[in-house]
Amino acid sequence: MIVFVQIPPRRDFASGYKCKNRGTSVPLPLRPIAGIFSPSVLRPEWSLMRHVILSLAAILLFFGCTTGQQPKRTFQAGTRVGIVNGLEPYMTHEHVTILRVNSFSKKYDVDWNIPVYLEAKLEDNLKNDTRYVVIPVNSPQTRFRLTQLSDQFNFVFTQRRVSSALVKFIENVANEHDLDVIIIVKSYKGESPWKISNQPIVLQGYGLFTRRTVIGEIGINNAWIHAYAQIGVAVFETRPVVLIGSGTPKLKKSNIKDFNLPANIKNIPRTKLDQLHPRIQKYADQSVKNALQDANLVSTEAEGSYAPTHQGSPR
């Protein structure tokens, strides 16, 4: 498609441009361009170049003012939804010390079954809607390939970007199982709400985050003790591959009460760690709810619920 743009006289560039969608007058950044490329400066043979440059600048400015929302997806009866679960079963203890010296990360095997819990939560909510045929995808080959693509999911959940390698993976899984929608569950590496020197602390996985403060180092019980969960749920349409929804939890910044760190912080008793279990489950619930509602697979009418919609129509 060829777009023709009427270039106004040079004096109009000083008056600003009205973005209809925003309703505010924005001084045009085209004024310096218009001045540089004015007929009084340029030679006659450069006149065409001047009009081309100003036309492109005007088009970019016009499209920069459009902020309309994308229409919500709707799904018809018989939509085949695959669930690929790549969440790890273990929890992680991330500890940060003063100046990051002696910080460490340690994994603990736990019997919380968070991956199983989260997948069951997805299945229960989708099976409540007769439009969906839910198909778990649990082959060892798929899980192995998903592990290889772990770094790609950091961008999905932090920037909503999908790499070409991830697109290819989703296409292959969709073709193998004849899927219309694929839901992928994965932990990711991203910024947390806690900061040191105004810089967000980056965490991965789920479990326990702790930090000793200055007075904590001299024996006073004053430490940061938090449950965290960088658990993401991403929803893709498959023909073509498009990210249509994602969900992550909102982490609480408040300390866990009645959770005193032992003297040997690198070896926390299992009974103490189990205090984190219900908090991690709640974070997993948030990820499921946010993803399904973001993709419009379930209704957002009832706050705090997963009530499905029933008015299916062709996509």
One Martini backbone bead per residue (centre of mass of N, CA, C, O) as a GRO file, in nm:
protein
  315
    1MET     BB    1   0.096   0.036   0.023
    2ILE     BB    2   0.036   0.373  -0.056
    3VAL     BB    3   0.136   0.677   0.109
    4PHE     BB    4  -0.005   0.997   0.121
    5VAL     BB    5   0.139   1.316   0.220
    6GLN     BB    6   0.058   1.627   0.332
    7ILE     BB    7   0.267   1.899   0.328
    8PRO     BB    8   0.301   2.157   0.507
    9PRO     BB    9   0.389   2.440   0.573
   10ARG     BB   10   0.651   2.547   0.760
   11ARG     BB   11   0.487   2.713   0.979
   12ASP     BB   12   0.318   2.459   1.091
   13PHE     BB   13   0.549   2.318   1.267
   14ALA     BB   14   0.508   2.523   1.522
   15SER     BB   15   0.201   2.433   1.622
   16GLY     BB   16   0.155   2.143   1.612
   17TYR     BB   17   0.005   1.820   1.701
   18LYS     BB   18  -0.301   1.636   1.695
   19CYS     BB   19  -0.381   1.370   1.894
   20LYS     BB   20  -0.668   1.203   1.899
   21ASN     BB   21  -0.618   0.975   2.120
   22ARG     BB   22  -0.497   1.192   2.345
   23GLY     BB   23  -0.569   1.514   2.334
   24THR     BB   24  -0.281   1.642   2.267
   25SER     BB   25  -0.036   1.879   2.224
   26VAL     BB   26   0.242   1.821   2.002
   27PRO     BB   27   0.546   1.902   1.943
   28LEU     BB   28   0.723   1.892   1.669
   29PRO     BB   29   1.014   1.716   1.554
   30LEU     BB   30   1.012   1.855   1.257
   31ARG     BB   31   1.136   2.139   1.268
   32PRO     BB   32   1.439   2.081   1.225
   33ILE     BB   33   1.395   1.934   0.960
   34ALA     BB   34   1.253   2.162   0.809
   35GLY     BB   35   1.489   2.361   0.834
   36ILE     BB   36   1.715   2.195   0.696
   37PHE     BB   37   1.500   2.121   0.439
   38SER     BB   38   1.471   2.383   0.315
   39PRO     BB   39   1.470   2.563   0.023
   40SER     BB   40   1.690   2.776   0.126
   41VAL     BB   41   1.910   2.537   0.169
   42LEU     BB   42   1.846   2.370  -0.063
   43ARG     BB   43   1.878   2.230  -0.343
   44PRO     BB   44   1.671   2.156  -0.597
   45GLU     BB   45   1.759   1.842  -0.627
   46TRP     BB   46   1.657   1.799  -0.302
   47SER     BB   47   1.345   1.818  -0.287
   48LEU     BB   48   1.256   1.520  -0.293
   49MET     BB   49   1.402   1.434  -0.034
   50ARG     BB   50   1.251   1.620   0.154
   51HIS     BB   51   0.964   1.498   0.111
   52VAL     BB   52   1.031   1.209   0.197
   53ILE     BB   53   1.128   1.263   0.487
   54LEU     BB   54   0.872   1.415   0.587
   55SER     BB   55   0.673   1.188   0.528
   56LEU     BB   56   0.795   0.974   0.716
   57ALA     BB   57   0.776   1.142   0.976
   58ALA     BB   58   0.466   1.177   0.971
   59ILE     BB   59   0.394   0.877   0.982
   60LEU     BB   60   0.535   0.810   1.250
   61LEU     BB   61   0.372   1.011   1.419
   62PHE     BB   62   0.093   0.899   1.366
   63PHE     BB   63   0.145   0.603   1.475
   64GLY     BB   64   0.237   0.707   1.765
   65CYS     BB   65  -0.080   0.791   1.841
   66THR     BB   66  -0.160   0.495   1.848
   67THR     BB   67  -0.354   0.317   2.136
   68GLY     BB   68  -0.509   0.076   2.068
   69GLN     BB   69  -0.668  -0.204   2.143
   70GLN     BB   70  -0.681  -0.528   2.128
   71PRO     BB   71  -0.875  -0.766   2.047
   72LYS     BB   72  -1.043  -1.016   2.171
   73ARG     BB   73  -1.049  -1.338   2.200
   74THR     BB   74  -1.216  -1.616   2.047
   75PHE     BB   75  -1.373  -1.944   2.101
   76GLN     BB   76  -1.443  -2.247   1.976
   77ALA     BB   77  -1.562  -2.536   1.943
   78GLY     BB   78  -1.284  -2.761   1.974
   79THR     BB   79  -1.053  -2.638   2.115
   80ARG     BB   80  -0.710  -2.711   2.121
   81VAL     BB   81  -0.536  -2.756   2.436
   82GLY     BB   82  -0.204  -2.727   2.530
   83ILE     BB   83   0.018  -2.857   2.793
   84VAL     BB   84   0.337  -2.726   2.895
   85ASN     BB   85   0.551  -2.854   3.156
   86GLY     BB   86   0.860  -2.677   3.288
   87LEU     BB   87   0.854  -2.703   3.591
   88GLU     BB   88   1.019  -2.717   3.871
   89PRO     BB   89   1.022  -2.913   4.182
   90TYR     BB   90   1.214  -2.719   4.309
   91MET     BB   91   1.365  -2.511   4.536
   92THR     BB   92   1.495  -2.174   4.611
   93HIS     BB   93   1.779  -2.021   4.773
   94GLU     BB   94   1.819  -1.669   4.798
   95HIS     BB   95   2.123  -1.504   4.899
   96VAL     BB   96   2.196  -1.171   5.028
   97THR     BB   97   2.461  -0.963   5.088
   98ILE     BB   98   2.681  -0.749   5.163
   99LEU     BB   99   2.805  -0.661   4.861
  100ARG     BB  100   2.758  -0.976   4.768
  101VAL     BB  101   2.904  -1.124   4.981
  102ASN     BB  102   2.834  -1.459   5.018
  103SER     BB  103   2.649  -1.528   4.818
  104PHE     BB  104   2.364  -1.755   4.740
  105SER     BB  105   2.255  -2.070   4.579
  106LYS     BB  106   1.988  -2.308   4.673
  107LYS     BB  107   1.869  -2.631   4.638
  108TYR     BB  108   1.546  -2.794   4.713
  109ASP     BB  109   1.391  -3.077   4.795
  110VAL     BB  110   1.038  -3.114   4.749
  111ASP     BB  111   0.675  -3.207   4.822
  112TRP     BB  112   0.473  -2.990   4.670
  113ASN     BB  113   0.394  -3.012   4.362
  114ILE     BB  114   0.368  -2.752   4.177
  115PRO     BB  115   0.341  -2.854   3.884
  116VAL     BB  116   0.088  -3.029   3.937
  117TYR     BB  117  -0.090  -2.810   4.058
  118LEU     BB  118  -0.088  -2.614   3.814
  119GLU     BB  119  -0.195  -2.806   3.595
  120ALA     BB  120  -0.463  -2.869   3.739
  121LYS     BB  121  -0.565  -2.580   3.737
  122LEU     BB  122  -0.584  -2.551   3.435
  123GLU     BB  123  -0.767  -2.792   3.370
  124ASP     BB  124  -1.011  -2.718   3.546
  125ASN     BB  125  -1.076  -2.444   3.403
  126LEU     BB  126  -1.105  -2.554   3.107
  127LYS     BB  127  -1.314  -2.796   3.159
  128ASN     BB  128  -1.556  -2.597   3.231
  129ASP     BB  129  -1.530  -2.562   2.917
  130THR     BB  130  -1.673  -2.699   2.625
  131ARG     BB  131  -1.468  -2.577   2.405
  132TYR     BB  132  -1.241  -2.753   2.538
  133VAL     BB  133  -0.947  -2.947   2.457
  134VAL     BB  134  -0.739  -3.112   2.678
  135ILE     BB  135  -0.368  -3.147   2.629
  136PRO     BB  136  -0.119  -3.307   2.752
  137VAL     BB  137   0.246  -3.241   2.725
  138ASN     BB  138   0.494  -3.510   2.832
  139SER     BB  139   0.735  -3.550   2.673
  140PRO     BB  140   1.073  -3.579   2.694
  141GLN     BB  141   1.144  -3.411   2.441
  142THR     BB  142   0.984  -3.156   2.514
  143ARG     BB  143   1.119  -3.099   2.787
  144PHE     BB  144   1.408  -3.076   2.682
  145ARG     BB  145   1.360  -2.841   2.484
  146LEU     BB  146   1.252  -2.646   2.698
  147THR     BB  147   1.516  -2.631   2.859
  148GLN     BB  148   1.686  -2.509   2.624
  149LEU     BB  149   1.468  -2.245   2.625
  150SER     BB  150   1.479  -2.084   2.896
  151ASP     BB  151   1.593  -1.800   2.812
  152GLN     BB  152   1.344  -1.720   2.629
  153PHE     BB  153   1.137  -1.673   2.872
  154ASN     BB  154   1.236  -1.409   2.987
  155PHE     BB  155   1.110  -1.237   2.749
  156VAL     BB  156   0.816  -1.317   2.772
  157PHE     BB  157   0.776  -1.211   3.089
  158THR     BB  158   0.932  -0.914   3.054
  159GLN     BB  159   0.865  -0.834   2.712
  160ARG     BB  160   0.687  -1.000   2.512
  161ARG     BB  161   0.897  -1.197   2.366
  162VAL     BB  162   0.949  -1.397   2.061
  163SER     BB  163   1.138  -1.626   1.943
  164SER     BB  164   1.220  -1.821   1.676
  165ALA     BB  165   1.275  -2.080   1.842
  166LEU     BB  166   1.001  -2.080   1.989
  167VAL     BB  167   0.821  -2.088   1.744
  168LYS     BB  168   0.923  -2.359   1.637
  169PHE     BB  169   0.844  -2.527   1.882
  170ILE     BB  170   0.537  -2.467   1.871
  171GLU     BB  171   0.488  -2.574   1.587
  172ASN     BB  172   0.573  -2.868   1.642
  173VAL     BB  173   0.370  -2.929   1.869
  174ALA     BB  174   0.113  -2.855   1.713
  175ASN     BB  175   0.149  -3.062   1.480
  176GLU     BB  176   0.170  -3.325   1.653
  177HIS     BB  177  -0.126  -3.243   1.823
  178ASP     BB  178  -0.330  -3.052   1.702
  179LEU     BB  179  -0.306  -2.731   1.794
  180ASP     BB  180  -0.443  -2.408   1.878
  181VAL     BB  181  -0.332  -2.410   2.178
  182ILE     BB  182  -0.058  -2.300   2.397
  183ILE     BB  183   0.057  -2.388   2.725
  184ILE     BB  184   0.323  -2.246   2.922
  185VAL     BB  185   0.527  -2.363   3.191
  186LYS     BB  186   0.757  -2.134   3.362
  187SER     BB  187   1.041  -2.031   3.469
  188TYR     BB  188   1.215  -1.717   3.555
  189LYS     BB  189   1.423  -1.432   3.485
  190GLY     BB  190   1.384  -1.151   3.717
  191GLU     BB  191   1.260  -0.890   3.858
  192SER     BB  192   1.216  -0.762   4.174
  193PRO     BB  193   1.086  -0.565   4.446
  194TRP     BB  194   1.376  -0.576   4.540
  195LYS     BB  195   1.640  -0.357   4.668
  196ILE     BB  196   1.979  -0.238   4.584
  197SER     BB  197   2.064   0.065   4.531
  198ASN     BB  198   1.801   0.084   4.338
  199GLN     BB  199   1.834  -0.225   4.253
  200PRO     BB  200   1.702  -0.486   4.128
  201ILE     BB  201   1.647  -0.809   4.212
  202VAL     BB  202   1.743  -1.108   4.066
  203LEU     BB  203   1.525  -1.385   3.996
  204GLN     BB  204   1.478  -1.751   4.016
  205GLY     BB  205   1.207  -1.920   4.037
  206TYR     BB  206   1.134  -2.072   4.364
  207GLY     BB  207   1.096  -1.955   4.723
  208LEU     BB  208   1.376  -1.813   4.892
  209PHE     BB  209   1.439  -1.479   5.019
  210THR     BB  210   1.748  -1.337   5.146
  211ARG     BB  211   1.878  -1.075   5.385
  212ARG     BB  212   2.135  -0.908   5.520
  213THR     BB  213   2.194  -0.666   5.736
  214VAL     BB  214   2.391  -0.473   5.914
  215ILE     BB  215   2.265  -0.551   6.198
  216GLY     BB  216   2.254  -0.857   6.129
  217GLU     BB  217   2.572  -0.904   6.131
  218ILE     BB  218   2.577  -0.830   6.464
  219GLY     BB  219   2.304  -1.014   6.576
  220ILE     BB  220   2.055  -0.875   6.476
  221ASN     BB  221   1.717  -0.937   6.405
  222ASN     BB  222   1.754  -0.815   6.061
  223ALA     BB  223   1.581  -0.950   5.797
  224TRP     BB  224   1.519  -1.076   5.486
  225ILE     BB  225   1.195  -1.258   5.437
  226HIS     BB  226   1.095  -1.435   5.136
  227ALA     BB  227   0.859  -1.522   4.923
  228TYR     BB  228   0.896  -1.658   4.587
  229ALA     BB  229   0.773  -1.629   4.224
  230GLN     BB  230   0.899  -1.712   3.897
  231ILE     BB  231   0.602  -1.774   3.752
  232GLY     BB  232   0.500  -1.871   3.424
  233VAL     BB  233   0.221  -1.809   3.189
  234ALA     BB  234   0.180  -1.905   2.848
  235VAL     BB  235  -0.014  -1.796   2.555
  236PHE     BB  236  -0.074  -1.963   2.236
  237GLU     BB  237  -0.113  -1.929   1.919
  238THR     BB  238  -0.048  -2.142   1.618
  239ARG     BB  239  -0.221  -1.993   1.356
  240PRO     BB  240  -0.019  -1.834   1.416
  241VAL     BB  241   0.233  -1.749   1.622
  242VAL     BB  242   0.089  -1.609   1.927
  243LEU     BB  243   0.091  -1.396   2.192
  244ILE     BB  244  -0.214  -1.377   2.409
  245GLY     BB  245  -0.082  -1.455   2.700
  246SER     BB  246   0.010  -1.367   3.049
  247GLY     BB  247   0.145  -1.490   3.378
  248THR     BB  248   0.214  -1.331   3.693
  249PRO     BB  249   0.307  -1.256   4.001
  250LYS     BB  250   0.255  -1.064   4.298
  251LEU     BB  251   0.487  -0.964   4.511
  252LYS     BB  252   0.555  -0.955   4.843
  253LYS     BB  253   0.741  -0.732   5.060
  254SER     BB  254   0.683  -0.868   5.308
  255ASN     BB  255   0.756  -1.034   5.575
  256ILE     BB  256   0.792  -1.327   5.730
  257LYS     BB  257   0.642  -1.463   5.985
  258ASP     BB  258   0.795  -1.675   6.196
  259PHE     BB  259   1.098  -1.659   6.036
  260ASN     BB  260   1.384  -1.784   6.153
  261LEU     BB  261   1.705  -1.787   6.111
  262PRO     BB  262   1.953  -1.984   6.118
  263ALA     BB  263   2.278  -2.008   6.176
  264ASN     BB  264   2.266  -2.204   5.927
  265ILE     BB  265   2.168  -2.074   5.626
  266LYS     BB  266   2.261  -2.334   5.435
  267ASN     BB  267   2.061  -2.515   5.652
  268ILE     BB  268   1.739  -2.558   5.622
  269PRO     BB  269   1.480  -2.685   5.750
  270ARG     BB  270   1.208  -2.844   5.623
  271THR     BB  271   0.992  -2.733   5.821
  272LYS     BB  272   1.055  -2.437   5.748
  273LEU     BB  273   1.009  -2.447   5.438
  274ASP     BB  274   0.700  -2.535   5.450
  275GLN     BB  275   0.594  -2.240   5.502
  276LEU     BB  276   0.600  -2.164   5.185
  277HIS     BB  277   0.392  -2.331   5.028
  278PRO     BB  278   0.121  -2.157   5.034
  279ARG     BB  279   0.252  -1.912   4.892
  280ILE     BB  280   0.329  -2.047   4.627
  281GLN     BB  281   0.043  -2.131   4.549
  282LYS     BB  282  -0.070  -1.843   4.525
  283TYR     BB  283   0.119  -1.758   4.298
  284ALA     BB  284   0.024  -1.974   4.098
  285ASP     BB  285  -0.268  -1.877   4.083
  286GLN     BB  286  -0.203  -1.600   3.960
  287SER     BB  287  -0.078  -1.700   3.695
  288VAL     BB  288  -0.324  -1.846   3.587
  289LYS     BB  289  -0.532  -1.620   3.598
  290ASN     BB  290  -0.379  -1.404   3.428
  291ALA     BB  291  -0.347  -1.573   3.169
  292LEU     BB  292  -0.644  -1.655   3.105
  293GLN     BB  293  -0.749  -1.360   3.100
  294ASP     BB  294  -0.554  -1.237   2.891
  295ALA     BB  295  -0.658  -1.459   2.665
  296ASN     BB  296  -0.974  -1.517   2.708
  297LEU     BB  297  -1.043  -1.812   2.832
  298VAL     BB  298  -1.160  -1.640   3.062
  299SER     BB  299  -1.331  -1.461   3.276
  300THR     BB  300  -1.344  -1.113   3.432
  301GLU     BB  301  -1.608  -1.057   3.597
  302ALA     BB  302  -1.513  -1.233   3.839
  303GLU     BB  303  -1.356  -1.162   4.110
  304GLY     BB  304  -1.130  -1.422   4.183
  305SER     BB  305  -1.207  -1.592   3.936
  306TYR     BB  306  -1.260  -1.870   3.671
  307ALA     BB  307  -1.496  -1.805   3.505
  308PRO     BB  308  -1.629  -1.912   3.224
  309THR     BB  309  -1.700  -1.878   2.908
  310HIS     BB  310  -1.975  -1.942   2.638
  311GLN     BB  311  -1.931  -1.739   2.383
  312GLY     BB  312  -1.867  -1.886   2.109
  313SER     BB  313  -1.645  -1.811   1.830
  314PRO     BB  314  -1.491  -1.759   1.564
  315ARG     BB  315  -1.159  -1.649   1.497
   0.00000   0.00000   0.00000
